[in-house]
Every structure is written in C-alpha cells, then in structure tokens.
Amino acid sequence: MYGFGELIDILKKSPKKIVLTEGTDPRILEASSRLLASNFLSPILIGNPKEVHKAAEESGFNIRGSEIIDPNNFPEMDRMIELFCEIRKNKGMTPEEAKKYVYQANYFGTMLVKMGYADALLGGATYSTADTVRPALQLIKTKPQNKIVSSCFILVRPSATGENEVLAMGDCSINIKPNVDELAEIAEETIHCARRFGIDPKVAFLSYSTLGSGAGKDVDKMREAAQKTKERCPDVPIEGEIQFDAAVSPRVAKKKCPESEVGGHANTFIFPDINAGNIGYKIAQRMGNFEAYGPILLGLNSPINDLSRGCTAAEVYSMAIITAALA
Ligand SMILES: CC(C)(COP(=O)(O)OP(=O)(O)OC[C@H]1O[C@@H](n2cnc3c(N)ncnc32)[C@H](O)[C@@H]1OP(=O)(O)O)[C@@H](O)C(=O)NCCC(=O)NCCS
C-alpha cells in the first residue's frame, strides 16, 4: 500500500488545499494544527474566525496561519449563489431558496471546492454521512463516465512478517441496495482504488452461496454482477457468487471452488448491499485488528470524503492526506 510517506510525497510535489467543514470541532483543530506544521496540505476551516480561534485556544491547538472562511462574511457570496442556482436550475432553484443552503457549512464548503478555492473536502465529524455526501452528489456530481457515486474502504493490518495486509471493500457506505449494473460499477471503481493502494486485486462478489450451492434472487444478482465485471475488467481475477470463507481460506476454497483463481486469496470484496458492507468492514476493523481508511468516495468529479462521527484526530489527519493525495 502507499505508506503515508508516499502519499505525503505526492502532496509535496503538488501541495493542495482541503476544506474541513467543522471548524470548531477539537478533532478537526488538532488535525489542522498538524497539517499547518507541514508544507504539503493547507486546511481551510469553515466557521466564524473568532469562534474557531476560541475553540482552538480552549482545546490547546495552535492553528496560527490557518485560512478560516465564514459563510456570513464571504466576499464572493453573490457569485456563489448565482453558481448554485445555475447548477440546480433543473430543480427551479431561486436565489432566495439557494440562500437556505449556501450558509450551511456542508453546502458552503462544497461550493468552495466547486469554485476552485480548494482541491478537496473532508466533513462528517459532526454531520451524518447523508448530510456530507448529499451536497457533493448535487453540486460536484458524478463523473461523466460514471452512473453512480459509490465508496470503498481500504483496510490495513500489520503482519508479523512486517508486510502490511491490505484489503479493499465496497460499497459499505453509500448505495443502499445496488442492482447488478451498479454492483459492476462499484466493483470497477473499487478495483481502481485498490490498485492505487498497491493491491493486486483478486475480487470476490460475496454471497451466502458459492457457485450455485444456494439459490435465490440475491445469489443471482451477485453472479450476474461478477459476470458483468469480468466483461468490464477482463484482466482482473474475479469470482462470484462466493461465500466469505471460500474467498479467504485456501482450505475451504479447495472444497467449495477448487478451480477458482480467486478462492482462498481474495483481497477485494464486493458486498451485496450496504447492510452487509457496513457490518462487514466494521467486523474486520473492531475484531480483526484492521485499520479502516474511508469511506473513500468513488466516481465524483472532485475528491470529497466523509468521516465517521466517532473519528479521532489521527483519523481526520490520515483521511485529509488520503483525500487530497488521491485528487
Ligand atoms: C447517498 C445518500 C445520502 C443519498 O440520499 P438522498 O439525498 O436522500 O438521496 P436523493 O434520492 O434525495 O438524492 C439526492 C441527489 O443525489 C443524487 N444521488 C443519490 N444517490 C446517488 C448516488 N449513489 N450516486 C450519484 N448520485 C446520487 C440524486 O440523483 C439526487 O440528485 P438531484 O438532487 O440532482 O436530483 C443515501 O443513499 C444514503 O443515505 N445512503 C446511506 C448513507 C449512510 O447512512 N451510510 C452509512 C454510514 S457510513
């Protein structure tokens, strides 16, 4: 996987600016103070400067030199409202209605990325996933070649041999019940993301059935999605439908799918829906000692990422670097 050193090297060659929407949150302030001490990624904090500085002082973090932008005192607000209406014109957006959105930090921060003030955005320390992601879906939008925005997690576990075990899992956070085509798109995007983290993807479309051992609509869905992804990515080993044990255990794979190139060696997992995905990555994180990086949003025109509300300052710092480096 890219070590943080490598991601930082990418940023050192091309320093970036990242919007952090929750400017008074102590975890955001701690991560910002670390970023400010670096020369590769500048945070832009959203909030009232007095309140942000007061919060920094109270929590003991030095954010001297940080850029703080206050929606209530933003010189380009008229231009922002005009652009907001232009982007949302098919919804009949009026300037009056736009004002209800652009003063909210999540929408305001997203518009700063849209207007080129920043390269990326990280939010969600206090906002829910939906409230962080929705402005991105509405304003930054899906890349022209994509139909949906999705997400993946990169999971990292240091091994006894010193070599990290690195896995990719998608989509654990955005699409609630993806259909066959959406699953194929999620898989293709997750494969690209996995490669950027040094994974040589072996892809398992997870199910309660292995190659026809069980039956049902959800089994068919994963089998068809695996087939579609094979057509889209003919150079990648892909198996599906396959149970998790057959995907990761060579002993079980020998019994359940002996011909499979992926069976027993999968490192990139595609889940049938958000229930399975969200529960699955958290089991790996909380009981399997994997560090979880993400959700990394896939398929957006600019990099915007969501934090878990339970995140630590260290996670904010890591996610800020991942978000900006993948820009
Ligand atoms: C992503 C999510 C927030 C969108 O929900 P929403 O805002 O209620 O969805 P809506 O259907 O109202 O869509 C809002 C806009 O986003 C777009 N959109 C929704 N899902 C999208 C997707 N997966 N990809 C691209 N665009 C999408 C819609 O087209 C719509 O655009 P428009 O306003 O320009 O017409 C929703 O799918 C969700 O809540 N997912 C689960 C999030 C979660 O709780 N995760 C678990 C914790 S990590």
The ligand as a Gaussian input file, in Angstrom:
#p B3LYP/6-31G(d) Opt

LIG

0 1
 C      -26.199000       8.820000      -0.572000
 C      -27.492000       9.222000       0.063000
 C      -27.163000      10.151000       1.216000
 C      -28.378000       9.989000      -0.887000
 O      -29.582000      10.166000      -0.204000
 P      -30.642000      11.301000      -0.522000
 O      -30.001000      12.627000      -0.503000
 O      -31.801000      11.076000       0.365000
 O      -30.997000      10.844000      -1.972000
 P      -31.906000      11.520000      -3.007000
 O      -32.514000      10.380000      -3.736000
 O      -32.773000      12.576000      -2.422000
 O      -30.842000      12.197000      -3.964000
 C      -30.230000      13.464000      -3.775000
 C      -29.399000      13.731000      -5.009000
 O      -28.272000      12.847000      -5.031000
 C      -28.289000      12.034000      -6.214000
 N      -27.853000      10.696000      -5.816000
 C      -28.396000       9.906000      -4.852000
 N      -27.669000       8.779000      -4.728000
 C      -26.665000       8.867000      -5.644000
 C      -25.588000       8.028000      -5.986000
 N      -25.352000       6.855000      -5.388000
 N      -24.744000       8.433000      -6.961000
 C      -24.920000       9.608000      -7.601000
 N      -25.934000      10.471000      -7.303000
 C      -26.791000      10.082000      -6.334000
 C      -29.716000      12.057000      -6.701000
 O      -29.761000      11.843000      -8.073000
 C      -30.137000      13.451000      -6.309000
 O      -29.641000      14.382000      -7.246000
 P      -30.518000      15.653000      -7.660000
 O      -30.890000      16.346000      -6.365000
 O      -29.584000      16.453000      -8.512000
 O      -31.707000      15.103000      -8.367000
 C      -28.282000       7.945000       0.504000
 O      -28.145000       6.991000      -0.487000
 C      -27.891000       7.399000       1.818000
 O      -28.370000       7.865000       2.853000
 N      -27.009000       6.364000       1.830000
 C      -26.601000       5.738000       3.047000
 C      -25.686000       6.616000       3.851000
 C      -25.403000       6.013000       5.186000
 O      -26.185000       6.177000       6.096000
 N      -24.274000       5.287000       5.288000
 C      -23.949000       4.555000       6.454000
 C      -22.938000       5.206000       7.320000
 S      -21.331000       5.273000       6.613000

